[in-house]
Amino acid sequence: MFRFLLFLLGTVSAGGPGLRNRTRPLPAGPYEDAEPTEIESPRGPGRTGRDTNPSPGPQRRRRVPSWVKWSVIVVVLGAIFRRALAWLVLAGLSGALHLVGIDVHLPHIRFGWPWQSITSGTTTNIDVGPWVLQKIEGISRPALGQENFNFVFTHRVSKSIAFWPCWYQATFYAVGHASATVNLNPGPAWWKPSTGHYRLRVLSQPGGGKPGAVAVTMVLPPPQLPQSVHDVSIDNIPSRPLAVQHSWTYPGLACGTVIRPQFQQSVLYAQAQRIAFYRVSHVGQVTRPLISAAETEAVQTIRNNFVQPTVNALGYTLRKFSIQWAPAGGTAGTRPPA
């Protein structure tokens, strides 16, 4: 109520209709009009001589509201990343429905960034070969082909007492573990064009909304087998003793006192490790699976982690990919046989 009275008081003080009529100047003579005569303004008809905006300067330009700017930015980003946003919304909706126990079949949208798709009618002349090779030259870790193998070995101790032969031995079952390595990036000299170690063929160009196709062939050094006894290990859990043999005097007092057949674990482990290293270097039943595992790991690592993502980002699909292996001891200047 108090605010309403203040509003009425402000209206009266500012000048209401009655006050304006009372303060209007009276005519000075009998021939003078009570109302001022309207004078036609040079600006055009319908305007009086009074200028409501006497300032000759230009009017201030209205600034665009900030919410309009942000709305435009959001709309543009939503249009660019619409595929990723649609996947995110559907994933969240599917999770929420699954949480409350509602089974609804939602449309399937694969996640993807704008640069991973090709719009209709676009073509590209990008030389994908150097791009893919640049990714391959960034590989910093080897491919490891791991393999388990088992074997049997015997540990024997003998020490004769005068004319009495005194010996004791035990036979063990052991499981070895080793890895063969493949050097995925032998260095810049390996990838020189004259070596023929890297070939990329463009089978078709992207266009009409369809991706292009490429085929990649590489040559790598052969897998490297373990180089020292420390590159192999023995799995203690499945390893176990199988049998025990001894001389006729054992477990008599003489031989048993001299030998005391308690074998230390470090001695048994070292012997099993030496045998395992020999097998991964000379026994084909162990070396062939080990090399094959390393080659398979190398192909999967380069294709899935380096080559295929790069060609997909450039608008191509990897139609064919193969790795050939250089002869043992080959150098960067050796061209592999066709």
N, C-alpha and C positions, 0 to 999 in steps of 0.2 A: 504493500500500500504506500509506503514511504517512497519507493522508487517511482511509482506512478505519479505521485504529487510532484516529485522533482522533474519528471518528464513534462508535465503540464506547465510548470513554472518556466522551464527552458523554452517551451514553444511560445509562450507569451512574450518573454524577454527578447526572443529572436525576431519577433515581428509577426503577428497574426494578421488576419484580414482587417480587423477593426483598427488596429494600430496603423497599418499601412494607409488606410483611407484617411485617418486623422492627420497623419504627417504629410500628406500630399500637398504641395504648394498651391495656394489659391490663385485664381486668375488675377492679373495685374490691371486689366481694364475690361470694359464691356465688349470689346471686339476680339478679345483674346480667347482662344479655345481653352477649354478645361483640360483637354488631353493633348499631349504633344503630337505634332504632325509627323507622320512617318515619311522619311526621306528615302527615296529609292537609292539603294546602294549600287555602286558600279560593279559589284560582284554578280548582280543578276536580280531579276524581279523576285519579290517575296521576301527580301531581306531589308531590314531597317538600317538606318544610319548607325545604329549602335553596333559595335563589334564586341561580340561575346568572347572572342579570343584574340585580343589585340597583339599577342606575341607573334612576331614575324618568323620565328624559328620553326624548323620542321618538328613534327610530332615524333615521340620516342617509339621505337619498334618494340613490339611485345615479345618478350623472351618465351621460348618454348618450355613448357613445364618439364621438370625433371622426370615425372612419372611417364610422360610420353616418350622421352628418350630411352628410359629403361624398358619400356614395353616393346619398342622397336628392336632393341638389342636382344631381348628374350625371344622374340618371334624369329629373328634371324638365326640365332643359335639353335633354336628348336628345329628350324627347317634344315639346317646343316647336319645336326646330329639326331635327326628324327629316327633313324634305325636303332641307334643305341638307346634313345629315350623310350622307344616303344618296347624294346626288349626289357629295359629296367622296369617299366610299368607293369608289363605282363608277368615278370618274375615276382614282383612284389605282390600283385593281386593273386597269383597262384599260391604263393606262400601263405597269404592271409586266409584264403579259402581252405587250404589244406589244414591250417591251424584250427579252424572252427569246425572241421569235419565235412565240408561241402565239396563234393566231387563234380567239378564242371570242366568240360573240355574246352580249353582256350586255344586260340590260334597259335601256331608255332612260328616264332620269328627268331632267326639266328642273329646273334650279336655281331656287329660289324661297325667299323669306323668309316667315315665318308671316303677316305682315300683307298679303301679296300674294295670298292664297288665301281663299276663302269656305267656311266649314264648312256642312254640310248643315243646313237648317232655320233659318238665320240671316237676319235682315232688317236693313236700315239705313234711317234717315230723315235721313242727313247731307245737308245742302244743299251739293252738290258745286260749285255755281256760284262762290261766293266763294273756295273752295279753289283752283280752277283759275285764277281771275283773279289770286289772290295770287301764284301761280307765274309767270304771264305778266308781272306788274308787276316781277318780279325779274330780267327779262332786261336785260342791260347791254351787249350787243354787237349790232351790226347784221348783217343777212344780206347777203352779197356775192354778186352774180351776175357772174362773170368771163366774158369773151369775147375771143377773138383775131380779128383781121381784117387783111387785107392791102390794100395800095394801091401805086401807082406815082407817083413825083414826080421832078421835074427841077430840078437846081440849075444856074444859068447865071451867068456873069460876062462882062461886055462892057466894053470900053474902046477907043474909036476912036483911031487915030493920024492926026491931020490928016483927010484925006479917006478914009483906009482904015478900013473897019469891022473891028473886032477883037473877037471874042467866042468863048467856050468854054463848053460845057455837057455835063452828064452826067445820064443817067436811071438811077434806082435803084428796086429792088424792096424794099419795107419791110413788116414785120409789126408791127402795133400790138397792145397789150394794155391793156384797161381793165376797170373794175368799176363796176357800178351798185349802190347801197346801198338797203336797206329798213330803215326805223326800226321795229324790232319792239316798242318800248315808247315811244309818244309822250308819256307822262306821265299822272298821275292824272286830269287833266281830260278826257283822251281817252276814258277808260273809265267815265265817269259814265253811269248808266242812261238818262238822257234822250237821250243821243247815239245809242243803238242800235248802238254799235260792238262790243258783246260780247253774244252770246246763247247760252245753254246750255239745252237741253231734255232732260229725263229721259224717255226712251222707255219704260223698264221698270225696276222696282225689283228689287234682288237678293233672292233667296230660293230655298229648295228646293235649295240647293247650286249654283245657277246665278247668274252675275253679272248685274248690270243693264246697261242700255245708255243712252248719252247721245249727243246730237248738238250740235256746237259750230260756231257761225258767228261770224267776226270780220271787222272792217273795219279796214284799215290805210292809212296814207298811201301814195300811189303811189311806185314806185321812183324814186330820185333819180339822174340821170345825172351823170357827172363835171363838177365845177364849175370846174375850172381846168386849164390845160395841164399842170400837174404831176401831175394825176390819171391821166394816161396814160403809157405807156412804150413804147419801141421795142425789139424783140428783135433784138439784133445778129447772132445766129448765122444765121438764115435770110435776113436782109437782105443785098443784094448789088447791085453795079452791073450795068446791062443794056446800055447803049449810050453812046457818046461822039460828040459833034458839035462842029465848030469852023468858023470863017470860012476863006475861001480863002487868006488870008495865013498861016494857021497850018498846019504848024509852021515857017513861015518865021521868020527871025531877028527881025523887028520885033515881031510879035504874041506870039511865044513868049517874048521877053524881057520884054515889058510885063506879061503876065497871069501867067505861070508857073502853069499849071493843076494845082496840088496842093491839093485841098480838105481843109481840116481836119475831123477827125471831129466835133468839138464843133459846128461850123457845120452839118454835115449832120444831126446828131442833133437839134439845135434846130429845124431846118426840118421834119424828119419829125414831130417831136412836135407842132408847131403844126397840121400837116395832119391828124394823127390826132385831135386834140382837136376840130377842126371836124367830122370825120366822125362821131364819137360823139355830137355834139350836133345834127346837121342831116340826116344821111343815114339814111333809114329802113332800108336794108339792114344797117346796123350797130346802130342804136338798138333796133329791134324784137327781135333775138336777145338783146341785152344786157338789156333790160327783162324778157323772158321768163325768162332765166336767174336774175335777181334774185328774181322772183316764185316760181319753183320752189324756190329755196334757202330763201326765207322760210317757205313752207308746210312743207317738210320739217323745218326747224329747230324751229318752234313745235310741230308735231304730235308729232314723235319725241322731243324733248328736254324738253318742258314739259307739254303737255296729256295725252298718252296715259299717261305714267308716273303722273301725278297721279290720273286717274280709275281706273286699274288698282289703285292702292294703296287707293282708297276702295271697291273692290268693283264697278266698272263697266268696261265695254268701250266704246271709242270707235267707235260705229257709223258716224258721218258727221262729216267735218270739212272746212270750206271757209273760204277767205279772200276777201273782196271788197275792192276797191280804191276808196278815196274819190276824188272828182274832184280834179284838180290844183288846188292852192291851197286845198283844203278845210280847215276848222278842226274843233276838237273839237265844236262845236255844230252841225255840218252833218250831217244824217241822209242816208245814201246812198239812192239810188233803189231802190225795191223790185224 
